[in-house]
Amino acid sequence: MSSQIPAPDKRNASYLRQLSMAMELPFIMVGGILVGGALGYFLDRRIHSSPAFLLLGGALGFGIALRDILRRLSHETRQRDQESGRGGE
């Protein structure tokens, strides 16, 4: 009596890929804002300025994180289109 594990079908693999991306994207966004804000904070402390660099760093981190999220989503869309056979339409 051998127990065989069924191979995952494409629909299940696609679901898991979407789930992993949905779990990853908030960490990218929050991480970008925190890293940019932290760099701005330490720069403000170093040159004894108002929280201008903190705000600028947070905004820059937000922009970079948003760009990375959009890049990942467009890559995922292209990959899904190629798998479904639509190609580069």
ABEGO torsion letter per residue (X at the ends): XBBBBBBBBAAAAAAAAAAAAAAAAAAAAAAAAAAAAAAAAAAAAAAGBBAAAAAAAAAAAAAAAAAAAAAAAAAAAAAAAAAAGAEAX
